Amino acid sequence: MAKNRQTLIRNASGFSLIELLVVVALMGLIGTMAIPSISNVFKISLGSTARDLATTVRYSYNAAMMTKKVHRLVFDLKENRYWVEVGPQTMLMDTEASRSKAERAKRFGQKDDEAEKKKDSGFSLASYVTRKKNDLPRGVVFVDVKTEQMKEPITDGFAYTHFFPHGIIEQTVIHLKDTSNHQATLVVAPIVGRTRVIERYLPADEALLEP
């Protein structure tokens, strides 16, 4: 009787060990399968973000035309978020001349810090386009933004795409990537509010030449 009991315990232990090995093997298999799945999830998020930005560009273009006011799409490259602002009726686009004037004023001691710029800009959230500041999905970030007003791509801080009541848009190239290093290039056309999405990284100069 004691011998049979020991055999039963040994068999029970054996079955438990086999079951444990099966579970470990299954976990390893699932883990292996999950790696590409997670990568695909991030790729889907990247594509979704690109489409959302393209839609926001279109809405901003329409809003500028309908309200007869300058709008701007704000990119916060530090916090990886974006939103749309509307300016006053008299707002004009920043130019090289206006920036030179601001630099001269700064040299002569006039206030020109970030708070003053924000206070005097006259722009406010266009809640009818973006109700709030939109965070990019987890794992998706801005790489850089290049506008026609800037000589070099902006990689930190703020960048802006302006929309004008007469139907002109500040041509912009936006680069996005995810944690799996999938990349996307968005090219905002200067008219009709169209955004072209390229599913790879393409330098701004080359992206503007793509048909």
C-alpha positions, 0 to 999 in steps of 0.5 A: 500500500505504501509502495503504491502511494509513493508511485502515485505521488511520483506519477503526480509529480511527473505529470506536474513537471510535464505540465510546467514544461508545456506551459513554459514552452507555450509562453516562449512561443507566445513571446516570440509571436508577440514581438512582431505583433507589438511591432505591427501595433506601433506601425498601425499607430504610426499610420493612424497618426499620419491620417489624423494629422492629414485630416487636421490639415484639411480641417484647418485649411477649411476653417481658415477659408470659412472664418477668413482668419489665419490658423496655424497647426502647432507642433510641440516636438518636446511633448509630442503633441499638436493642436490648431490655433486661430489668430486675429483678423489682422494677423499676417504671416511671420516673415524674414523682415519681421524676424529681423525687426524682432532681433533688432528690438531684442538687441536694444533691450526690449522684452522678447521672452517666450511668455511675451511672444505667447501673450502678444501673438494673438493666437488662441486654441481653435476648439472647433478644429482641435478641442484640445492639445492632442498627444501622439499615441504611445510609441510615436514621436515627431522626428522633425518638422520643416516649413518653408519659413525655416532653413533647417528642420526643427527637431525641438521646441515648437514648429508651425504650419500657417493657413491663410484665408485666401487658400494658401498653406505654408508648405511643410514636411513632417517626419514621424517614427515609432519605437520599432523605427517605422517612419513616415513622411507627411508633405503638406501641399501649399494649396487645397489642403492636401497632405501626402503620406509617404511610408518611409523617411524621406528628406524634406528636399526629396519629399517636395520633389516626389509626385 
